[in-house]
Every structure is written in structure tokens, then in C-alpha cells.
């Protein structure tokens, strides 16, 4: 998921620190073409994966290719449901979106998502998430003890706080940061803006985020 928006951002910022730690030997699993572009990529510590995410083939491939190791960490809930050669298993579940918004998925995908997320909790020695809200949601929707879940917030890249000069955008504007997916509710923000724009002729709406390349995008946003 290195090229994905949310989880990909976490991985692109976290992996250099893990790989650069002299006390750890990190082996990455994924797509070579997407990983080899990073300066911290080490070809000798890489295992290729070819199956698509959330697919039955992915399950077979993960169980067959995960090597003997101290810890297997999955940064998403698409964990192997079959036995693997890891002494301990850690999973990070960032949110309960696929359980909280089931209408965004087809029935087979909803069933598979619940199967995988439930299996991720059952089969892992440790479960982490990024907020107290997500911790509560995951525990309630999967019916598990919230004490099993550790809340570890995402870090912040220092570059995000670096001011490099005067703002390039002039005038008054509303800023919406979010990808073009239905649950981000960009449609709602745009409709709300259109209702007040006549009373504030100098106000504009700026949207920051990826527009294409999603498994489940929102084509209605571009029309608006």
C-alpha cells in the first residue's frame, strides 16, 4: 500500500526510520516497481508480492512467502488468515470504515472485509490503531475488548510545519483537505459553499487531495 494516500503516507514516513534503525533487520514485502524508487529500498531485504489486495490469491501468497521472523507487521487489516512462520504478529487497523459504511462495498466485499478484519484481531498478538475514536469503533463493531487495542497516533513530518515564504494564494478562501471518495463528503462541502457564495462574492473554495486512482472514487464530485 506504499502508493496509497493515507496508509501510503504513513509507510513512506515510517519505513525510513525502521530500516535505518541499527537494531532491526527489516524485510519488505510488496511490489518492486513501487518500492524500488525510494532511497531506503534494499533489494536484498525484499520479497515480491504479485497478488492484488483483498484477493484470495493474496492470502495464499502471504502465507507462502512470509519468512521465518520475530515479528510480522501488517500496516492494514489484509492479514494472512493461514498460519505463517512469524513468532509474533502485529497489525495496524487505521479505522473501521469498511464496517461503518457497508453500503460503499458490494455484499461479497463486505463479507470479506469483516472476515479479514475479524481475523486480523483474532490472529494478531498485538493490535494498534491511530485514534481513540477508531479504537472504540473497532472494538464495538467487532465485539472485542478495547483493552486489546493500543492507540498509537500517527507522527508528523517536520516539513509540514516549515514556512518557506509568503502564501501564494491571495484572497479569502475555504480550504478542504480530503481525497475524492464518497465518505469524505466533498459533495456536502461543495453544496454548502454554493449556498453561501452569493453572499460572499470574494470567497472561493479550494480542495486539496488526489482526484483519481481510487478503488472507490466519487465521479459526481468532478461534475459539481
C-alpha positions as CSV (number, residue, x, y, z in Angstrom):
1,X,0.0,0.0,0.0
2,X,3.1,2.3,-0.3
3,X,1.4,4.3,-3.1
4,X,-1.9,4.7,-1.4
5,X,-2.9,8.1,0.1
6,X,-3.5,7.6,3.8
7,X,-1.7,4.4,4.7
8,X,0.9,5.1,2.0
9,X,1.8,8.4,3.6
10,X,2.3,6.6,7.0
11,X,4.5,4.0,5.3
12,X,6.6,6.5,3.3
13,X,7.4,8.4,6.5
14,X,7.8,5.5,8.9
15,X,9.8,2.9,6.9
16,X,13.0,5.0,6.6
17,X,13.2,5.2,10.4
18,X,12.6,1.4,10.8
19,X,15.1,0.5,8.1
20,X,17.6,3.0,9.4
21,X,17.5,1.6,13.0
22,X,20.7,-0.4,13.5
23,X,18.9,-2.8,15.9
24,X,16.4,-4.0,13.4
25,X,16.6,-6.1,10.2
26,X,13.6,-5.1,8.1
27,X,12.4,-7.2,5.2
28,X,9.7,-5.6,3.0
29,X,7.0,-7.4,1.0
30,X,5.2,-5.7,-1.8
31,X,5.5,-4.6,-5.5
32,X,9.1,-4.0,-6.6
33,X,8.2,-1.2,-9.0
34,X,6.6,0.8,-6.3
35,X,9.2,0.3,-3.6
36,X,12.4,0.4,-5.6
37,X,12.1,4.2,-6.3
38,X,12.8,5.0,-2.6
39,X,16.4,5.6,-1.5
40,X,15.9,3.4,1.6
41,X,14.9,0.4,-0.5
42,X,17.3,-2.6,0.0
43,X,16.9,-5.2,-2.8
44,X,18.5,-7.9,-0.6
45,X,15.8,-7.4,2.0
46,X,12.8,-7.6,-0.2
47,X,10.2,-10.3,-1.1
48,X,7.9,-9.6,-4.1
49,X,4.2,-10.0,-3.9
50,X,2.1,-10.1,-7.1
51,X,-1.5,-10.7,-6.0
52,X,-4.0,-7.9,-5.8
53,X,-5.0,-6.6,-2.4
54,X,-8.1,-8.2,-0.7
55,X,-7.9,-11.2,-3.1
56,X,-8.0,-14.9,-2.2
57,X,-4.7,-15.2,-4.1
58,X,-3.2,-12.6,-1.7
59,X,-4.0,-15.0,1.2
60,X,-2.1,-17.9,-0.4
61,X,0.8,-15.7,-1.4
62,X,1.3,-14.1,2.0
63,X,1.2,-17.4,3.8
64,X,3.7,-19.0,1.4
65,X,6.2,-16.1,1.2
66,X,6.3,-14.6,4.7
67,X,9.7,-15.9,6.0
68,X,10.6,-17.0,9.5
69,X,10.9,-13.9,11.5
70,X,10.5,-12.4,15.0
71,X,7.6,-10.1,14.1
72,X,5.4,-9.8,11.1
73,X,3.7,-6.4,10.9
74,X,0.8,-5.7,8.6
75,X,0.1,-2.0,8.2
76,X,-3.5,-2.8,7.1
77,X,-6.1,-5.4,8.0
78,X,-5.4,-7.6,5.0
79,X,-3.5,-10.1,7.1
80,X,-2.8,-13.7,6.3
81,X,-5.6,-15.9,7.8
82,X,-3.5,-19.1,7.4
83,X,-0.5,-20.0,9.7
84,X,2.8,-18.2,9.0
85,X,6.3,-18.6,10.2
86,X,6.4,-15.5,12.5
87,X,6.9,-15.7,16.2
88,X,4.6,-12.7,16.8
89,X,2.1,-10.8,14.7
90,X,1.2,-7.1,14.8
91,X,-1.5,-5.4,12.8
92,X,-2.4,-1.7,12.5
93,X,-6.1,-1.1,11.7
94,X,-6.4,2.6,10.9
95,X,-10.2,2.8,11.0
96,X,-13.4,0.8,10.8
97,X,-14.6,2.5,7.6
98,X,-15.5,-0.8,5.8
99,X,-17.6,-1.8,8.8
100,X,-19.2,1.6,9.5
101,X,-20.1,2.3,5.8
102,X,-21.1,-1.1,4.4
103,X,-23.0,0.5,1.5
104,X,-19.7,1.6,0.0
105,X,-19.0,-2.1,-0.8
106,X,-20.7,-4.9,-2.6
107,X,-22.1,-7.7,-0.4
108,X,-19.1,-10.1,-1.2
109,X,-16.7,-7.3,-0.4
110,X,-18.5,-6.5,2.9
111,X,-18.3,-10.2,3.9
112,X,-14.7,-10.4,3.0
113,X,-13.8,-7.2,4.8
114,X,-15.5,-8.4,8.0
115,X,-13.8,-11.8,7.7
116,X,-10.4,-10.1,7.3
117,X,-10.8,-7.5,10.0
118,X,-12.1,-10.1,12.5
119,X,-9.2,-12.4,11.5
120,X,-6.7,-9.6,11.9
121,X,-7.8,-9.1,15.5
122,X,-8.0,-12.8,16.4
123,X,-4.7,-13.9,14.8
124,X,-2.5,-11.0,15.9
125,X,-0.6,-10.8,19.2
126,X,-1.0,-7.0,19.2
127,X,-3.4,-4.6,17.5
128,X,-2.7,-0.9,17.0
129,X,-4.9,1.9,15.8
130,X,-4.3,5.7,15.4
131,X,-7.0,7.3,17.5
132,X,-9.3,6.8,20.4
133,X,-12.3,7.1,18.1
134,X,-11.0,4.3,15.8
135,X,-10.2,2.2,18.9
136,X,-13.8,2.5,20.1
137,X,-15.3,1.9,16.7
138,X,-13.2,-1.2,16.0
139,X,-13.9,-2.7,19.4
140,X,-17.7,-2.1,19.2
141,X,-18.1,-3.3,15.6
142,X,-16.0,-6.4,16.1
143,X,-17.3,-7.1,19.6
144,X,-13.8,-7.3,21.3
145,X,-12.3,-5.9,24.4
146,X,-10.9,-2.4,23.7
147,X,-8.1,-3.2,26.1
148,X,-6.7,-5.5,23.3
149,X,-6.1,-2.4,21.1
150,X,-3.2,0.0,21.6
151,X,-3.8,3.6,20.4
152,X,-0.6,4.9,18.8
153,X,-1.2,8.3,17.0
154,X,0.4,9.0,13.6
155,X,3.5,11.1,13.7
156,X,4.1,14.4,11.9
157,X,6.8,15.1,9.4
158,X,8.6,18.3,10.5
159,X,8.4,19.6,6.9
160,X,4.7,20.1,7.4
161,X,5.4,22.9,9.8
162,X,8.1,24.6,7.7
163,X,7.1,28.0,6.3
164,X,9.0,28.8,3.1
165,X,7.7,32.2,2.2
166,X,4.6,34.2,1.8
167,X,1.4,32.3,0.9
168,X,0.9,32.0,-2.9
169,X,-2.8,32.1,-2.7
170,X,-4.4,35.5,-2.2
171,X,-7.9,36.4,-1.1
172,X,-10.3,34.7,1.3
173,X,-11.0,31.0,0.8
174,X,-12.2,27.9,2.5
175,X,-9.8,25.0,2.4
176,X,-11.0,21.4,2.2
177,X,-8.3,18.7,2.6
178,X,-9.6,15.3,1.5
179,X,-9.5,12.7,-1.3
180,X,-12.3,12.4,-3.8
181,X,-14.0,9.4,-2.1
182,X,-17.7,9.4,-1.1
183,X,-17.2,9.1,2.6
184,X,-15.0,12.3,2.6
185,X,-18.3,14.2,1.8
186,X,-16.7,16.7,-0.5
187,X,-20.1,16.9,-2.2
188,X,-21.6,18.2,1.0
189,X,-18.8,20.8,1.4
190,X,-19.3,22.0,-2.2
191,X,-23.1,22.3,-1.9
192,X,-22.8,24.2,1.4
193,X,-20.3,26.6,-0.3
194,X,-22.7,27.2,-3.2
195,X,-25.5,28.1,-0.8
196,X,-23.4,30.9,0.8
197,X,-21.2,32.0,-2.2
198,X,-23.8,34.7,-3.4
199,X,-23.5,36.4,0.0
200,X,-19.7,36.3,-0.1
201,X,-18.7,37.0,-3.7
202,X,-14.9,37.2,-2.9
203,X,-14.8,33.8,-1.2
204,X,-13.5,30.8,-3.0
205,X,-13.3,27.1,-2.2
206,X,-10.0,25.3,-2.5
207,X,-9.9,21.5,-2.4
208,X,-6.6,19.7,-1.8
209,X,-6.3,15.9,-2.4
210,X,-6.0,13.2,-5.0
211,X,-8.8,13.1,-7.6
212,X,-8.1,9.8,-9.4
213,X,-6.7,6.3,-8.9
214,X,-9.0,5.0,-6.2
215,X,-10.7,1.7,-5.9
216,X,-13.9,3.5,-4.9
217,X,-13.9,7.1,-6.2
218,X,-16.7,9.7,-6.4
219,X,-17.3,10.7,-10.0
220,X,-20.1,13.1,-9.0
221,X,-17.6,15.5,-7.4
222,X,-16.0,16.4,-10.8
223,X,-19.4,17.2,-12.3
224,X,-20.2,19.5,-9.4
